[in-house]
Every structure is written in C-alpha cells, then in structure tokens.
C-alpha cells in the first residue's frame, strides 16, 4: 500500500529496478497514471536494487519539510 499511496499523492513518481543484468523503469504522473510503458534496458552493472523518486503534490500538502536524505 505504501508505494501506491505515495504515487497517488505525487505530481510525478519514477521507479527504477535493477535485477538480473537489466534495468526496468516506469514513470507515473498526475496521481498515479502511467506516463508510458515499462522500459527494459540491458545494463553492464552487477548491482541490484530499487530506487523510487517522487515530487509530493502541492494540492495534497500545504507544507513540505524535508528531513535528511
């Protein structure tokens, strides 16, 4: 539920997953609508993991205080 709530309350959200020698990315806009298709690219890196980046919606939040990184 966590990622879907963040997605719904964001102006945009980008998810990147690195796994089995590939990098998958998906972008979402306007409260969770996919911006396009899932993208799959071959990567030379041996790393794996997931990165989620987002911009909180000003319509949902009147004040934004970022703590840490």
N, C-alpha and C positions, 0 to 999 in steps of 0.2 A: 504494500500500500504506500510506502514512503515515497518511492520514485514517481508514482502516478500522482500523488498529491503535489509534490514539487513541480511536476510537469504542468499540472492544471493551474498552478498559481504563478507561473513564469511567463514572461514575454517570449522567451526562447529557451530551449534546452538542447544540449548536444551530448550524445552518449558515444563513447569510443570503447570498443572491446578488442583487446589483443589476445589471440589464442591460436595455438597450433600453426604458427607461421603466417597468420592472416590478421588484418586489422579491419574491423567492421565499424561503420559509423552510421548514425541515424540522427537527423535533426528534426526538431519539433518547434512549432510556433503557435501563437495565439491560443494558449491554454491547452496544448496537447495534440494539435493537428500535425501529422507528419508533413514535413516540408518536401519530401521526395522519398524515393525508395531507399531501402537499406543498401549501403555501399560496402563492397568487399574488395580489399586490395591486398596483394601479397606484400609481406614485409620481411626484410632480412634480419630484423631484430629477434632475439630469442626470448624477449621479455613477454610476460603475460600480465593481464590486469584490466581494470575498467576505470575509465575517467568519465565523470559527469560534470558538465559546466552548464550554468544557467544564469539568467537575469530575472530577479524577482519582479513581478508586475507592480507598477506604481498604482494600479487600480485596486489591487488587493492589500497593499501595505502603504500606510501613510508615512512611516518612518523606517529607515533601514540602518541598522547599526551592525557593522561587520566586526566580528571578534576573531582575532587570529587569522590563520591561513589554513 
